[in-house]
Amino acid sequence: MVSVLVEQLLTGRVRALPGEDATSGIYKTPVDGVLWLSETGFTGDEQADLRHHGGPEKAVHHYPADHLPFWRGELPGAVLGPGAFGENVSTTGVTEADVCVGDTFTVGTAIVQVSQGRQPCWKLDRRFETRGVSRRMQSVRNTGWYYRVLQPGHVQCGDRLELIDRPEPDWSIARILRLLFDRRAAAADEWAAVSRVDTLSPNWRETFASRVAKGAVEDWSSRLGAS
């Protein structure tokens, strides 16, 4: 049974990224007190690009603080703490290998369900002013994951995420990320199988189904930016 303490809740407003005129909601800061969690996220949280970020299938981003020591080695000049990667929830002790798509948790008075992992994009490079951060996150697959909100409610730092249902024990987020990002793991039978997992977000199911139909992995260049 997965049970993990919410060490930080974080929200952020849209602001400019370094360079040119791009904006993002990636800058998150800790919030004290009780927050309302609706079907589209926490009160006070914003996303700049609603086509690719936010929405019911990506209402909450959970990023394990367990990954921060790795990133401190990769980005020695950066200030890295909870919220550095745009997450809303920071915890220690649970990673992508421990969580499955469809896992359903209580947290405060809300109920949330794991919907997909994260697809890192070029805005990470801009945020850290370092080329290749998004590609590095994709290659090591320490992306965190998203929740959809099944029951809105109040959440605060110090609540616990308590697993109450695991309908897809064979489909950890780590396994799905491997299939999505590791071209060496290309396997049409597994792509077809994961495309039929009902609790996986529709967008990711469509991605895997498209791979089966085309027999090829989609182009990542526009999402990841220059290498």
PAZAPA-4460 file (N, C-alpha, C; in steps of 0.05 Angstrom, whole numbers, plus 32768, in hexadecimal, padded with zeros to 4 digits):
% residues 227
    n_x    n_y    n_z   ca_x   ca_y   ca_z    c_x    c_y    c_z   seq   type   mol
   8011   7FE8   8000   8000   8000   8000   8011   8019   8000     1      M     A
   800D   802B   7FED   801C   8044   7FEB   800F   8059   7FFD     2      V     A
   801F   8064   800E   8017   807B   801F   802E   808D   8022     3      S     A
   802B   80A6   801A   8042   80B9   801A   8038   80D4   8023     4      V     A
   8049   80E1   8033   8043   80FC   803E   8047   8111   8028     5      L     A
   8033   8123   8027   8036   813B   8016   8048   814F   8024     6      V     A
   8061   8151   801B   8074   8162   8029   8071   8180   8021     7      E     A
   8069   8184   8008   8064   819F   7FFE   804D   819F   7FEA     8      Q     A
   803C   81B3   7FEC   8029   81BA   7FD7   8033   81D4   7FCA     9      L     A
   8031   81D5   7FB0   803D   81EC   7FA2   802B   81F5   7F8B    10      L     A
   8029   820F   7F88   801A   821B   7F72   802B   8231   7F66    11      T     A
   8022   823B   7F4E   8031   8251   7F42   8020   825F   7F2D    12      G     A
   8025   8278   7F29   8019   8288   7F14   802A   8288   7EFB    13      R     A
   801E   828D   7EE5   802D   828F   7ECB   8040   82A6   7ECD    14      V     A
   8059   82A2   7EC4   806D   82B7   7EC3   8080   82B2   7EAB    15      R     A
   8090   82C6   7EA5   80A2   82C4   7E8E   80B9   82B1   7E94    16      A     A
   80C0   82A2   7E7F   80D8   8291   7E80   80F0   82A2   7E76    17      L     A
   8108   829B   7E7E   8120   82A9   7E74   8121   82A7   7E55    18      P     A
   8126   82BE   7E49   812A   82BE   7E2C   8110   82C1   7E1C    19      G     A
   8111   82D3   7E09   80FA   82D8   7DF7   80E1   82DE   7E07    20      E     A
   80CA   82D3   7DFD   80B1   82DB   7E09   80A0   82C3   7E13    21      D     A
   80AC   82AC   7E17   809C   8295   7E20   8095   8298   7E3E    22      A     A
   807D   828D   7E45   8074   828E   7E60   806E   8271   7E69    23      T     A
   806C   826E   7E84   8068   8253   7E8F   805D   8255   7EAB    24      S     A
   804F   8240   7EB4   8047   823E   7ED0   8059   822B   7EDF    25      G     A
   8071   8227   7ED5   8084   8213   7EE1   808F   821C   7EFC    26      I     A
   808E   8236   7F01   8099   8240   7F1A   8085   823C   7F31    27      Y     A
   808A   8229   7F42   8077   8223   7F58   8085   8229   7F72    28      K     A
   8074   8233   7F85   807E   8238   7FA0   806C   822B   7FB5    29      T     A
   8077   8224   7FCC   8067   8216   7FE0   8050   8228   7FEB    30      P     A
   803A   821A   7FF1   8023   8227   7FFC   801C   821B   8017    31      V     A
   8019   822C   802B   8010   8223   8045   7FF1   8223   8046    32      D     A
   7FE6   8213   8058   7FC9   8213   805C   7FBB   8200   8049    33      G     A
   7FA1   8202   8049   7F90   81F0   803A   7F8B   81FB   801E    34      V     A
   7F8E   81EA   800A   7F88   81F1   7FEE   7F71   81E1   7FE3    35      L     A
   7F60   81EE   7FD3   7F4A   81E0   7FC6   7F55   81D4   7FAC    36      W     A
   7F50   81BA   7FA9   7F58   81AB   7F91   7F3F   81A5   7F80    37      L     A
   7F3C   81B2   7F69   7F26   81AE   7F57   7F2E   819A   7F42    38      S     A
   7F1C   8194   7F2F   7F22   8181   7F1A   7F37   818C   7F07    39      E     A
   7F3E   81A5   7F08   7F53   81B0   7EF7   7F6C   81B9   7F06    40      T     A
   7F6D   81B4   7F20   7F85   81BA   7F2F   7F80   81CB   7F48    41      G     A
   7F96   81D3   7F55   7F95   81E2   7F6D   7F8E   81FF   7F68    42      F     A
   7F7E   820B   7F7A   7F79   8227   7F7A   7F93   8237   7F7A    43      T     A
   7F96   824A   7F68   7FAE   825A   7F67   7FC4   8250   7F55    44      G     A
   7FBF   8238   7F48   7FD4   822D   7F36   7FCC   8234   7F1A    45      D     A
   7FE0   823A   7F09   7FDB   8242   7EEE   7FEE   8233   7EDB    46      E     A
   7FE5   8231   7EC1   7FF5   8226   7EAB   7FF3   823A   7E94    47      Q     A
   8009   823E   7E86   800A   8251   7E70   7FFF   8245   7E56    48      A     A
   8005   822B   7E52   7FFE   821E   7E39   7FEA   8208   7E3F    49      D     A
   7FD0   820F   7E3D   7FBB   81FC   7E45   7FB7   81E6   7E31    50      L     A
   7FC4   81E8   7E19   7FC3   81D1   7E06   7FD4   81BA   7E10    51      R     A
   7FEB   81C0   7E1C   7FFD   81AB   7E24   8000   81A7   7E42    52      H     A
   7FF5   81BA   7E52   7FF8   81B8   7E6F   7FDD   81BD   7E7C    53      H     A
   7FDA   81B1   7E94   7FC2   81B5   7EA3   7FAA   81A5   7E97    54      G     A
   7F93   81AC   7EA0   7F7B   819E   7E97   7F75   8186   7EA9    55      G     A
   7F5E   817A   7EA6   7F55   8164   7EB8   7F68   814D   7EBA    56      P     A
   7F75   8146   7EA4   7F87   812E   7EA4   7FA2   8135   7EB1    57      E     A
   7FA8   814F   7EB4   7FC2   8157   7EC0   7FBC   816D   7ED4    58      K     A
   7FAA   8167   7EE6   7FA1   817B   7EFA   7FB7   8180   7F0F    59      A     A
   7FC6   816B   7F16   7FDA   816D   7F2B   7FF3   815E   7F22    60      V     A
   800A   816C   7F24   8023   815F   7F1E   8032   8158   7F38    61      H     A
   803A   813F   7F3A   8048   8134   7F52   8064   812E   7F4A    62      H     A
   8077   813A   7F58   8093   8134   7F51   80A2   812C   7F6B    63      Y     A
   80AF   8115   7F6A   80BD   810B   7F82   80D6   811C   7F88    64      P     A
   80D8   8125   7FA1   80F0   8132   7FAA   8108   811F   7FA9    65      A     A
   8103   8105   7FA8   8118   80F1   7FA5   812A   80F6   7F8D    66      D     A
   8120   8104   7F79   8130   8109   7F61   8142   8122   7F63    67      H     A
   813E   8132   7F77   814D   814C   7F79   816B   8148   7F7B    68      L     A
   8175   8134   7F8B   8192   8130   7F8B   819E   812B   7F6F    69      P     A
   8190   811B   7F5F   8199   8117   7F44   819C   8131   7F35    70      F     A
   8187   8142   7F37   8187   815B   7F28   819C   816F   7F33    71      W     A
   81A2   816D   7F4C   81B7   817F   7F57   81D2   8178   7F4B    72      R     A
   81D5   815E   7F44   81EE   8156   7F36   81EE   815F   7F19    73      G     A
   81D6   8160   7F0D   81D4   8168   7EF1   81D5   8186   7EED    74      E     A
   81CA   8194   7F01   81C6   81B2   7EFF   81D3   81BF   7F18    75      L     A
   81ED   81BE   7F1A   81FA   81C6   7F33   81F6   81E4   7F3A    76      P     A
   81F0   81F4   7F26   81EC   8211   7F2C   81CF   8218   7F32    77      G     A
   81BD   8206   7F30   81A0   820C   7F34   8198   8208   7F51    78      A     A
   8184   8218   7F59   8177   8215   7F73   8161   8200   7F70    79      V     A
   8164   81E9   7F7C   8152   81D3   7F78   8145   81CA   7F92    80      L     A
   812C   81CF   7F94   811C   81C6   7FAB   8101   81BF   7FA1    81      G     A
   80EE   81B8   7FB3   80D3   81B3   7FAA   80C8   81CA   7F99    82      P     A
   80BB   81C3   7F83   80B0   81D6   7F70   80C2   81DD   7F59    83      G     A
   80DB   81D4   7F5A   80EE   81DB   7F45   80E6   81D1   7F2A    84      A     A
   80D7   81BB   7F29   80CF   81B0   7F0F   80B2   81B4   7F09    85      F     A
   80A6   81C7   7F16   808A   81CF   7F10   8075   81BD   7F1D    86      G     A
   807D   81AE   7F32   806B   819B   7F3E   8058   81A9   7F52    87      E     A
   8041   819D   7F56   802E   81A6   7F6B   8031   8197   7F85    88      N     A
   803B   817F   7F83   803D   816D   7F9A   805A   8163   7F9C    89      V     A
   8067   8166   7FB3   8082   815B   7FB7   8081   8148   7FCE    90      S     A
   808D   8130   7FCA   808E   811B   7FDE   80A9   810E   7FDD    91      T     A
   80AE   80FD   7FF1   80C6   80ED   7FF1   80BE   80D0   7FF7    92      T     A
   80C9   80BD   7FE8   80C5   80A1   7FEE   80B5   8092   7FDA    93      G     A
   80AA   80A0   7FC6   809A   8093   7FB1   80A3   809E   7F96    94      V     A
   80AA   808D   7F83   80B3   8096   7F68   80A2   8088   7F53    95      T     A
   80A9   808D   7F3A   809B   8083   7F23   8098   8064   7F23    96      E     A
   80AC   8057   7F30   80AB   803A   7F31   8096   8030   7F45    97      A     A
   808E   8041   7F57   807B   8039   7F6D   805E   803F   7F67    98      D     A
   8059   804D   7F51   803E   8057   7F4C   8035   804D   7F31    99      V     A
   801C   8044   7F2F   8011   803A   7F16   7FFC   804D   7F0C   100      C     A
   7FF9   804D   7EF1   7FE2   805C   7EE6   7FC8   8051   7EF1   101      V     A
   7FB6   8062   7EF7   7F9D   805A   7F03   7F9D   8058   7F21   102      G     A
   7FB5   805A   7F2D   7FB6   805A   7F4B   7FA4   8071   7F55   103      D     A
   7F94   806B   7F68   7F81   807E   7F73   7F87   8083   7F90   104      T     A
   7F8A   809D   7F97   7F93   80A5   7FB2   7F7E   80B7   7FBF   105      F     A
   7F7C   80B5   7FD9   7F70   80CB   7FE8   7F86   80DE   7FF1   106      T     A
   7F80   80F8   7FF1   7F92   810C   7FFB   7F81   8123   8006   107      V     A
   7F83   8128   8020   7F70   813A   802C   7F54   812F   8028   108      G     A
   7F42   8141   801E   7F26   8138   8019   7F22   8132   7FFB   109      T     A
   7F38   8133   7FEB   7F37   812E   7FCE   7F3E   8111   7FC8   110      A     A
   7F37   8109   7FB0   7F3F   80EF   7FA5   7F4B   80F4   7F8A   111      I     A
   7F63   80EA   7F85   7F71   80EF   7F6C   7F7A   80D4   7F60   112      V     A
   7F7F   80D4   7F46   7F86   80BC   7F38   7F9D   80C1   7F25   113      Q     A
   7FB1   80B1   7F25   7FC8   80B4   7F13   7FBF   80B0   7EF6   114      V     A
   7FC5   80C4   7EE5   7FBB   80C4   7ECA   7FD1   80C0   7EB5   115      S     A
   7FEA   80C9   7EBA   8000   80C6   7EA7   8019   80D0   7EB4   116      Q     A
   8030   80CC   7EA6   8049   80D8   7EAE   804B   80F4   7EA1   117      G     A
   8062   8100   7EA3   8067   811A   7E98   8077   8117   7E7E   118      R     A
   8071   8128   7E6A   8082   812A   7E53   8091   8144   7E55   119      Q     A
   80AB   8143   7E5C   80BA   815C   7E5F   80BC   816B   7E45   120      P     A
   80BC   8186   7E47   80BE   8196   7E2F   80D4   81AB   7E32   121      C     A
   80D8   81BA   7E1D   80EE   81CE   7E1A   80ED   81E3   7E30   122      W     A
   80D6   81E7   7E3C   80D4   81FC   7E51   80E5   81F6   7E69   123      K     A
   80EB   81DC   7E6E   80FF   81D6   7E83   811A   81E1   7E7D   124      L     A
   8122   81E0   7E63   813C   81EC   7E5B   813C   820A   7E61   125      D     A
   8126   8217   7E5A   8124   8234   7E5E   8124   823A   7E7C   126      R     A
   8115   822B   7E8B   8112   8230   7EA8   812E   822F   7EB6   127      R     A
   813F   821B   7EAE   8159   8218   7EBA   816F   8225   7EAA   128      F     A
   8168   8231   7E93   817B   823E   7E82   8192   822B   7E7B   129      E     A
   818B   8212   7E76   819E   81FD   7E6F   8193   81EC   7E59   130      T     A
   81A0   81E9   7E44   8197   81D9   7E2E   8198   81BB   7E35   131      R     A
   8183   81AC   7E2E   8183   818F   7E31   8176   8185   7E4A   132      G     A
   816B   8196   7E5B   815F   818D   7E74   8147   817B   7E6E   133      V     A
   8136   8183   7E5B   811F   8173   7E55   8126   8158   7E4A   134      S     A
   813A   8158   7E38   8143   813E   7E2D   814F   812C   7E43   135      R     A
   815E   8138   7E55   8169   8129   7E6B   8153   811D   7E7D   136      R     A
   813F   812C   7E84   8129   8122   7E93   811C   810B   7E85   137      M     A
   8118   810E   7E6B   810B   80F8   7E5C   811D   80DF   7E5B   138      Q     A
   8137   80E3   7E59   8148   80CC   7E56   814A   80BC   7E70   139      S     A
   8149   80CA   7E87   814B   80BC   7EA1   812F   80B5   7EAC   140      V     A
   811B   80C1   7EA0   80FF   80BB   7EA5   80F7   80C1   7EC2   141      R     A
   8102   80D5   7ECE   80F9   80DE   7EE9   80E7   80F6   7EE6   142      N     A
   80D0   80F1   7EDA   80BE   8107   7ED1   80A9   810E   7EE6   143      T     A
   80A4   80FD   7EF9   808C   8100   7F0A   8074   80F7   7EFB   144      G     A
   805C   80FD   7F06   8043   80F4   7EF9   802D   8108   7F00   145      W     A
   8017   8104   7EF2   7FFF   8115   7EF5   7FE8   8106   7F01   146      Y     A
   7FD6   8116   7F0D   7FBD   810B   7F17   7FA6   8119   7F0A   147      Y     A
   7F90   810A   7F05   7F76   8115   7F01   7F68   8116   7F1C   148      R     A
   7F54   8127   7F1F   7F46   812A   7F39   7F2B   811C   7F36   149      V     A
   7F27   8107   7F45   7F0D   80F8   7F45   7EFA   8105   7F58   150      L     A
   7F04   8110   7F6E   7EF2   811D   7F82   7F01   8137   7F8B   151      Q     A
   7EF7   814E   7F84   7F03   8167   7F8E   7F02   8168   7FAD   152      P     A
   7F15   8177   7FB8   7F16   8179   7FD5   7F2C   818B   7FDF   153      G     A
   7F2F   818C   7FF9   7F43   819D   8005   7F5C   818D   800C   154      H     A
   7F73   8198   8006   7F8D   818B   800A   7FA0   819E   8018   155      V     A
   7FB1   8194   8029   7FC5   81A5   8035   7FDF   8195   8039   156      Q     A
   7FF5   81A4   803C   800E   8198   8042   800C   8188   805C   157      C     A
   8017   8170   805C   8014   815E   8073   7FFF   8149   8070   158      G     A
   7FED   814C   805C   7FDB   8136   8056   7FEB   811F   804A   159      D     A
   7FDE   8108   8049   7FEB   80F0   803D   7FDC   80E8   8024   160      R     A
   7FEB   80E1   8010   7FE0   80D3   7FF9   7FDE   80B6   8000   161      L     A
   7FC5   80AC   8002   7FC0   8090   800A   7FB4   8081   7FF3   162      E     A
   7FC2   806C   7FEA   7FB7   805C   7FD3   7F9F   804C   7FDC   163      L     A
   7F89   804F   7FCC   7F70   8041   7FD3   7F68   802D   7FBC   164      I     A
   7F75   8030   7FA5   7F6E   801D   7F8F   7F85   801D   7F7B   165      D     A
   7F8B   8005   7F71   7FA0   8001   7F5D   7F95   7FEF   7F47   166      R     A
   7F86   7FFA   7F33   7F7A   7FE9   7F1F   7F8D   7FDE   7F0A   167      P     A
   7FA5   7FEA   7F08   7FB8   7FE2   7EF3   7FD4   7FDD   7EFF   168      E     A
   7FD6   7FC8   7F0F   7FF0   7FC3   7F1C   8007   7FBC   7F0A   169      P     A
   8001   7FB5   7EF1   8017   7FAE   7EDE   8022   7FC6   7ECF   170      D     A
   8015   7FDE   7ED3   801D   7FF5   7EC3   8027   800B   7ED5   171      W     A
   803F   8008   7EDF   804C   801D   7EEE   8051   8035   7EDC   172      S     A
   8053   804D   7EE8   805B   8064   7ED8   8077   8060   7ECC   173      I     A
   8089   8053   7EDB   80A4   804E   7ED1   80A2   803D   7EB8   174      A     A
   8092   8028   7EB7   808F   8017   7EA0   8084   8027   7E88   175      R     A
   8070   8037   7E8D   8064   8046   7E77   8077   805A   7E6C   176      I     A
   8086   8068   7E7E   809A   807B   7E75   80B0   806D   7E64   177      L     A
   80B8   8055   7E6B   80CC   8046   7E5C   80C1   8041   7E3F   178      R     A
   80A8   8039   7E3D   809C   8034   7E23   8099   804D   7E13   179      L     A
   8094   8063   7E20   8090   807D   7E12   80AA   8089   7E09   180      L     A
   80BF   8087   7E19   80D7   8097   7E14   80F0   8087   7E0C   181      F     A
   80F0   806D   7E0F   8108   805D   7E08   8102   8050   7DEE   182      D     A
   810F   805A   7DD8   810A   804F   7DBE   8113   8031   7DBC   183      R     A
   8125   8029   7DCE   812E   800D   7DCE   8118   7FFB   7DD9   184      R     A
   8104   8007   7DE7   80EE   7FF8   7DF2   80D7   7FF6   7DDF   185      A     A
   80DB   7FFF   7DC6   80C5   7FFE   7DB3   80BA   7FE2   7DB0   186      A     A
   80A1   7FDE   7DB6   8094   7FC4   7DB5   8077   7FC8   7DAF   187      A     A
   806E   7FC1   7D97   8053   7FC7   7D8E   803F   7FB9   7DA0   188      A     A
   8045   7FA1   7DAA   8032   7F94   7DBB   802D   7FA3   7DD6   189      D     A
   8043   7FAE   7DE1   8040   7FBD   7DFA   8032   7FD8   7DF4   190      E     A
   8039   7FE5   7DDE   802B   7FFD   7DD7   800D   7FF8   7DD5   191      W     A
   8006   7FE3   7DC8   7FEA   7FDD   7DC4   7FDD   7FD8   7DE0   192      A     A
   7FEB   7FC9   7DF1   7FDF   7FC3   7E0B   7FDB   7FDC   7E1C   193      A     A
   7FEF   7FED   7E1D   7FEC   8005   7E2D   7FD7   8018   7E22   194      V     A
   7FD4   8018   7E07   7FBF   8029   7DFB   7FA3   8022   7E03   195      S     A
   7FA0   800A   7E0F   7F85   8001   7E18   7F81   8004   7E36   196      R     A
   7F94   8010   7E44   7F91   8014   7E61   7F7F   802C   7E65   197      V     A
   7F67   8026   7E6F   7F53   803B   7E71   7F5A   8053   7E83   198      D     A
   7F6A   804E   7E98   7F70   8064   7EAA   7F88   8075   7EA1   199      T     A
   7F96   806D   7E8B   7FAA   807E   7E7F   7F9C   8095   7E71   200      L     A
   7FA8   80AC   7E72   7F9C   80C4   7E65   7F96   80BF   7E48   201      S     A
   7F80   80C9   7E3D   7F7A   80C5   7E20   7F90   80CD   7E0E   202      P     A
   7F9E   80E3   7E14   7FB4   80EC   7E02   7FCA   80D7   7E00   203      N     A
   7FD2   80CB   7E17   7FE7   80B7   7E16   7FDD   809D   7E09   204      W     A
   7FC4   8096   7E0E   7FB9   807E   7E00   7FBA   8082   7DE2   205      R     A
   7FB3   809B   7DD9   7FB3   80A1   7DBC   7FD0   80A0   7DB1   206      E     A
   7FE3   80A9   7DC1   7FFF   80A9   7DB8   8008   808C   7DB3   207      T     A
   8002   807A   7DC6   800B   805E   7DC2   7FFB   8051   7DAB   208      F     A
   7FE2   8057   7DA9   7FD2   804C   7D93   7FDC   8055   7D78   209      A     A
   7FE5   806E   7D76   7FF0   8079   7D5E   800A   806B   7D57   210      S     A
   801A   8065   7D6A   8033   8057   7D65   802D   803B   7D59   211      R     A
   8019   802E   7D64   8012   8014   7D59   800A   8016   7D3C   212      V     A
   7FF9   802A   7D37   7FEF   802D   7D1B   8005   8035   7D08   213      A     A
   8018   8045   7D10   802D   804F   7CFE   8046   803E   7CFF   214      K     A
   8049   802F   7D15   8061   801F   7D18   807A   8030   7D1D   215      G     A
   8076   8047   7D29   808C   805A   7D2E   8086   806C   7D46   216      A     A
   809C   8076   7D52   809A   8089   7D68   8098   80A5   7D5C   217      V     A
   8087   80B5   7D69   8082   80D0   7D61   809C   80E2   7D64   218      E     A
   809C   80F8   7D56   80B2   810B   7D57   80B1   811C   7D71   219      D     A
   80C6   811D   7D7F   80C7   812B   7D99   80D4   8147   7D97   220      W     A
   80DE   814E   7D80   80EF   8166   7D7D   80E1   8180   7D86   221      S     A
   80C8   8183   7D7F   80BB   819C   7D86   80B6   819E   7DA4   222      S     A
   80B1   8188   7DB1   80AD   8188   7DCE   80C7   818D   7DDD   223      R     A
   80DC   817F   7DD5   80F5   8181   7DE4   8106   8198   7DDC   224      L     A
   8103   81A3   7DC5   8113   81BA   7DBC   812E   81B0   7DB3   225      G     A
   8140   81C4   7DAF   815B   81BE   7DA4   816B   81AE   7DB8   226      A     A
   817A   819B   7DAE   818B   818A   7DBF   81A6   8197   7DC3   227      S     A
***
